[in-house]
Amino acid sequence: MRKMTRREQKILIVCGSLLFVYIFHNLVWKPFKAESKISSQKIRKGEKRLRKSLEIMRRQKAVLKEYTEYLNIFKQEMTDEEQMSSIIAQLEDMTQRQKLQFSEMKPQKMNTFDFYKVFPVSLKMDGSLDQVNQFLYDLQKEPYFFHVDKLRLEKKSRQKSVLKISLVLSKLLIF
């Protein structure tokens, strides 16, 4: 084998350097850069999840406080029969306060679900539209929180502004 000239040696060094740069770029740099990009995306997703978790933890006290307030309002503290009697007494009190004349009040079958019970009551009464509106408004707000399941309004007579009302109310309580 003959000895290489200086020019050939320089060309060999330049070609070897280019080959080294090409191999380094494709076998080391590109995979490193791709892995770095994937890691950065994972870090950003993790940081986002962490911020969301921290926000939830920050609001935990307020949510638990609100939960206990609602639990105190909707907790069933009596037996089913006593609860139904209490509901009927509340409805009688409200109809008397609104000067509505009720003709019929029937407790219906209580429904039990996973962690709560629904106590429905059927009512029939007579009154003006204003009285009925106020009655329903008062029943749906604090401290009663009744739910109107069915409502039917009929005009009692053509001349009077008295309505015949049939409705089913229910109250949800956590046991």
C-alpha positions in Angstrom: 0.0 0.0 0.0 1.4 3.3 -0.9 1.7 6.3 1.4 -1.0 8.9 1.2 -0.2 12.4 0.2 -0.9 15.4 2.5 -3.8 16.3 0.3 -5.3 12.8 0.5 -4.8 12.8 4.3 -6.7 16.2 4.6 -9.5 14.8 2.3 -9.7 11.7 4.5 -9.8 13.7 7.7 -12.6 16.0 6.3 -14.6 12.9 5.0 -14.1 11.1 8.3 -15.2 14.2 10.2 -18.3 14.6 8.0 -19.0 10.9 8.5 -18.6 11.3 12.3 -20.9 14.4 12.3 -23.5 12.5 10.2 -23.4 9.4 12.5 -23.4 11.6 15.6 -26.4 13.7 14.3 -28.5 10.6 13.3 -27.6 8.2 16.1 -27.2 10.6 19.1 -28.5 14.1 18.5 -31.9 13.3 16.8 -33.0 10.6 19.3 -31.9 12.9 22.2 -33.8 15.8 20.8 -37.0 13.7 20.2 -36.7 12.2 23.7 -36.2 15.7 25.1 -39.3 16.9 23.3 -41.4 14.0 24.6 -40.1 14.5 28.1 -40.9 18.2 27.9 -44.5 17.4 26.9 -44.8 14.9 29.7 -43.5 17.5 32.2 -46.0 20.2 30.9 -48.9 17.7 31.2 -47.7 16.7 34.7 -47.4 20.4 35.8 -50.9 21.1 34.4 -52.3 18.1 36.3 -50.4 19.2 39.4 -51.8 22.8 39.2 -55.4 21.3 38.8 -54.9 19.0 41.8 -53.5 21.9 43.9 -56.5 24.0 42.9 -58.9 21.2 44.0 -57.0 20.8 47.3 -57.1 24.6 47.8 -60.9 24.5 47.3 -61.4 21.4 49.4 -62.2 23.2 52.6 -64.8 25.4 51.0 -66.4 22.3 49.2 -66.4 20.3 52.5 -68.0 23.2 54.3 -70.7 23.6 51.7 -71.2 19.8 51.7 -71.7 19.8 55.5 -74.2 22.7 55.2 -76.3 20.9 52.6 -76.0 17.6 54.7 -77.3 19.5 57.7 -80.2 20.8 55.6 -81.2 17.6 53.9 -80.3 15.0 56.6 -83.2 12.8 57.7 -83.2 13.0 61.5 -86.6 11.3 62.1 -88.1 8.0 61.2 -89.9 7.8 57.9 -93.4 8.1 59.5 -92.3 11.1 61.6 -90.7 12.7 58.6 -93.9 12.3 56.5 -96.0 13.8 59.4 -93.6 16.7 59.6 -93.8 17.3 55.8 -97.6 17.3 56.0 -97.6 19.7 59.0 -95.3 22.0 57.0 -97.6 21.9 54.0 -100.7 22.6 56.2 -98.9 25.5 57.8 -98.0 27.0 54.4 -101.5 26.6 52.9 -103.0 28.3 56.0 -100.4 31.2 55.7 -101.2 31.7 52.1 -105.0 31.5 52.8 -105.4 28.6 50.4 -108.2 26.1 51.0 -106.9 22.6 50.6 -109.5 19.8 50.0 -107.2 16.9 49.9 -103.7 16.0 51.1 -102.4 12.5 50.6 -98.9 11.1 51.4 -97.7 8.9 48.6 -95.3 5.9 48.7 -91.8 6.9 49.7 -89.0 6.1 47.2 -85.6 4.9 48.5 -82.5 5.3 46.4 -78.8 4.7 47.1 -78.3 7.3 49.8 -81.5 9.4 49.8 -85.2 9.1 50.1 -88.0 11.0 48.4 -91.2 11.8 50.3 -94.0 12.7 47.8 -97.3 14.3 48.9 -100.4 14.9 46.7 -102.4 18.1 47.3 -105.6 19.5 46.0 -106.6 23.0 46.9 -108.4 26.2 45.7 -106.9 29.7 45.5 -106.0 32.6 43.3 -103.1 32.6 40.9 -101.1 35.0 43.1 -101.6 32.8 46.2 -100.6 29.7 44.3 -97.4 31.4 42.9 -96.4 32.6 46.4 -97.2 29.2 47.9 -95.0 27.4 45.3 -92.2 30.0 45.6 -92.2 29.7 49.4 -92.1 25.9 49.3 -89.2 25.7 46.9 -86.9 28.0 48.9 -85.2 27.7 52.3 -86.1 26.1 54.8 -88.5 23.8 52.9 -86.8 22.9 49.6 -89.8 21.1 48.2 -89.7 19.9 44.6 -92.9 20.3 42.4 -93.3 17.0 40.5 -96.7 17.6 38.9 -98.8 20.7 38.7 -102.3 21.1 37.3 -104.3 24.3 37.3 -108.0 24.5 36.4 -110.4 27.5 36.5 -113.0 26.6 39.1 -115.8 28.8 37.6 -116.0 31.2 34.7 -116.8 34.3 36.8 -114.4 33.9 39.7 -110.6 34.1 39.5 -110.4 31.1 41.8 -108.3 28.2 40.5 -108.5 24.5 41.4 -105.0 23.2 41.9 -103.7 19.6 41.9 -100.1 19.1 42.5 -97.5 16.5 43.7 -94.7 17.8 45.9 -91.7 15.9 47.0 -88.9 16.4 49.5 -85.5 14.8 49.2 -83.7 13.8 52.3 -80.3 12.0 52.8 -80.3 9.1 55.2 
